[in-house]
Structures are given as structure tokens and as C-alpha cells.
Amino acid sequence: MSLSPDDVKRIARLARIEIDDSQALASQSQLNTIFDLIATMQAVDTQGIAPMAHAQEVYQRLRADSVTETDHHAAFQAIAPAVENGLYLVPKVIE
Amino acid sequence: MSDASLSALAAQLVAKQVSSRELAQQYLDRITALNPSLNAFITVDADKTLTEAAAADALIAAGKAGPLTGVPIAHKDIFCTDGWLTTCGSKMLHNFIAPYDAHVIQRFKAAGMPSLGKTNMDEFAMGSSNETSYFGAVKNPWNTAYVPGGSSGGAAACVAARMAPAATGTDTGGSIRQPAALCGITGLKPTYGLVSRFGMIAFASSLDQAGPMAPSAEDCALLLNVMTGFDPNDSTSLEREKEDYTRDLGKPLTGLRVGLPREFFAEGLNNEVAASVEAAVAELKKLGATTVEISLANSKLAIPVYYVLAPAEASSNLSRFDGVRYGYRAPDYANLDDMYCKTRAQGFGAEVKRRIMIGAYVLSHGYYDAYYLQAQKIRRLIANDFTEAFKTCDVILGPTAPGTAFKLGEKSEDPVEMYLNDLYTIPANLAGLPGMSLPCGFDRQGLPIGLQLVGNYFSEAKMLNVAHQYQRATDWHARAPEGLK
């Protein structure tokens, strides 16, 4: 498998990372080397093997549906790039 | 400069031979002297450190000291630390003052251990040389033309240079063990789930685990006693009885079965590293251990599997960095989508972007089964190899890294060459097993060589004693670089 510069730009788009033509070209060869390495997996017969998502066979714990946290609104927004009236400011998305 | 062990420092504090403030000041002075050349710390705040030390002195005076109260420690800049700059080595978080403490930080605070500051690291813990840090590379204290390893490179370098008596690290594919090996210190990655990941900035959540880094195994055992324990804020934290990881220190190694994986002594291993590791095996035999050859046949697939799973998890975890709630935001943008794309293009470094893109690709429609699912299945095969191996041995031994420290810049242009550094460390992360690195010699250039132990699940106490007995018989771990300026 080999990625084209257009593939690289498509992946960057999926990842929400701006990339120009020269950067896509530079990334292309490095990504292809990495995918060549990854491709060595394809030769392995894994029929009947259960995927392992996690090191421990643990299950999600549940807790009582009650309030356990105090309000950290002000502390958390104090470090935001742009805030007004307790709201995070971003460019307008609805006209 | 102090070479005293953590237990010796704690004893001096309780005996009032030194105060925690005096001790902290000694280390702060050494950091001031050495950090310009080593770049091991991103943030140092003497006032905060000394305030915490004064509080520790009050605990000691009141007779309320725990085993390590007053002993200072440095924290990897991946742990959110209330009121401290917490950057994760990234421009993305260059201005992020954490609004709360990670569970690991809470533990050390509760133990009365003052923080000496935040150590440098590869950006978002992605790297094996500490060269991807936005704050510049860390230098290896044994030779400043060489890398300290990574991603916990600042932690390893500061302990090796005796700028701190101990440090915290995190290990996703070898980030505690590989820098410990390259800097000549001892570091341990616990069984997955023993140490809470709450407040530890996430890279690959099914692999990330925090652990201690210090000169000796005994030090690491004491630190592990502080760090471990159930935390309801981490959904993968294990509910287990609290253990004393020092309990086995002092037991003889008679009858210990050491497994030697033939794949870890094969092609690609540096001769000097091989010779030192084999000498360590001979030393353990003198102490009563026996050896058994084992096979971890699928471990050769660990790197390709890791470079699917870790980037996949990273692409999801790092989607939170979008310039909205904290951290960097691009100064100019046309609309919301453009703000995300520019913020992430400018805020992340090249290696982080590369891994996010690999992750986005392997999870994308049409490729999920071939990459992500296939990698998870081979992960099971790798873990099964260990289960099989532990039927015939108590601990697995091999090199930590294929070579010693390499020169700054030597591998930074070739990602795959860099990734191969973690050939021997990644399998334990994939299986979730505990692993540690300890010093076992030096190469001809005077650079440290690391020995790796991998234990069965929850066998940290036993593994620490193997390392401890070896360190009682040798003095590699006690050596420190000389002539640092």
C-alpha cells in the first residue's frame, strides 16, 4: 500500500490538521515507510483470535446517580482562550 | 550533591539532621546550576517547592511523618498539577495552568513529598529521544552530545544528574524503561491499572501507565507504595488490596527461574549491550537463580501492532485539543473549522501530527478491520506468549533497548529507526505486564546499559527484589556522571 499526496491531505482533513501541498509531500514518504512497517502484520493468520482491546478483563463500574462533584466552572474557564458570560467563545457557526 | 537513598534521606529528616526546606534548597541549587546545560526541567518554582517543604517539616515536627515525608520529587510534565504550568512538552499547552491535581500528584502531596518541578518530555509522550519536546531536547548527563531517551527523558536525566532524588514517569511503549536505561537509573512500569491515570494527559489509554524512576530498586519500591491504589476517577483503576512493595526485599533468589527470550538476544542487539546483559545473568546465577530459554515468538510484531493501536487511541484522545477550552488557539482563522485546523497545525509538532494522522487513517472507513482489528488480534497473540512463558519462569530478563544512547539528531529524521528503540519494551505494554529497567554496565564510550525485567501480572514486589538483590551485588546503579557543569 502506498499513500498519494492526496491521500495524505484527506487524512489530515479527517484529523482536522491544516496541511499544504509541500507538507503533504514531505509527510507522504515518512507515512509510507511507517505503513510499510505496519503492513508486516498482514501476513499473520489471526483467524479465530479474539481482539484484545485491554490488558485487564475489567468492566465499567457503576455508581449511584447522585451529585459527587462541586462546581469548578470559574476555575476551568479562567484558562480558556476566549470566554464571555460563562460561555466559551468560538466563531459563529449559525448565520 | 547527594547520593543518599530515599530511605536514608527520610531517616535524616526524621532525625532532624536536615530539614525538608534545606534538602529541597540543595536540589533547587543543583537544578539552577545544571538545567541550563541539561534542559531536564520545563518549570521550576522555588517558592512553591519551599512552601511544600515547610509543610512537610511541620508534619515531621508534629510526629506525623510517613515513610517519605519531606523527601522531594520531580514530576513529569504530563501530570496535571494544580496551579503549575503543565505543558506535556507541547506548544498546544504552553500556557496551560492545570486547575486540578492528577491522582499521582495527590498521592505524593498526601505523602508530604514536595515537588521540585515539572520535567521535560517528548511532546505528548510521543518519542524515544526527548527531541520532540516544544521546549527543546534534554541532554544525557553522561554525555551531553547524546539523547537521554524518551519520553520521560527529563525525569531520567534529572535523577541521573542528582538534580532530584526521584521522579515520576509514564510508560506507553517504554517511556520509563528506555530513558532509565539510557541514563543509568532504575525505572518501573507497573501492571496496567495499578496507578490511576486520572489527570495524566492521555496518549494511548489502554497502554499508558505511570511509574517511579530513581537510582535504585529499593527507592522504586518505596515510591510505588505511594503511587498505587484504587481511584474511582479512572475507569480502568483496579480495586485491589493495598500492597507493600518492599515486602520481598531481602529474600534470597535461590530457586528463581529467569526466562531468557531468545528473540531478545537476536539480530539487531548491540554486542556490548548483549555482553553486559549476559554478565548480569551470570551474576543472578551466582545469587541462586536458574535460567530457562523461552520464546516470545510474536514479539517481533509488537512494533507494527503498537504503531496501529497507540496512534489510533492518540487520534481520539488528542481530538480534545481544539483551541476552545484551554491551551493554544491560532491567532487568525476564517471560521470554526478553520480555527480547529490551524490551531492543531500550529499547536502540534511533526511527530504528534504524524501519529494523529496514522490513527485517523487506521480507524477510517474501509481500513478498520485490516489495521485496527488485526492489530488487536495480534496483541492477544503477544499477550498469550507471555502467559505461556510464565508457566516455566518467574521473571523474564533481557536488554531494555537494542543499544545505548545515540547522538542528538542521529535518528530524528527517520521515524521508523526511532521506533525500533522500543522493540523490547513495547510487548509488556501490549500485554499490560509490569516491567522495569536497571543499570547493568557501560559501553566503551561510558554510556549506561540497561537490563530489563518483565514480571507476571502483579508481581512487582518479586521483580523489585530480583533487581534489589542484583543491586546489592553490583554497583552500576550507584554510579553517577562526574564533571557536570
Interface residues (C-beta under 8 A of the other chain):
Chain A: V8 I11 A12 L14 A15 R16 I17 E18 I19 S27 Q30 L31 T33 I34 F35 L37 I38 A39 T40 M41 Q42 V44 T46 I49 A50 P51 M52 A53 H54 A55 Q56 V58 Q60 R61 R63 H72 A75 F76 A78 I79 A80 P81 A82 Y88 V90 P91 K92 V93
Chain B: N95 F96 I97 P99 Y100 T191 Y192 G193 S206 L207 P232 S235 T236 L238 N298 L301 I303 P304 V305 Y307 V308 S315 S319 D322 G323 V324 R325 Y326 G327 Y328 R329 Y333 A334 N335 L336 D337 D338 M339 Y340 C341 K342 R344 A345 F348 K353 R354 I356 M357 I358 G359 A360 Y361 V362 S364 A370 Y371 L373 Q374 A375 Q376 K377 I378 R379 R380 L381 A383 D414 P415 V416 Y419 L430 A431 G432 L433
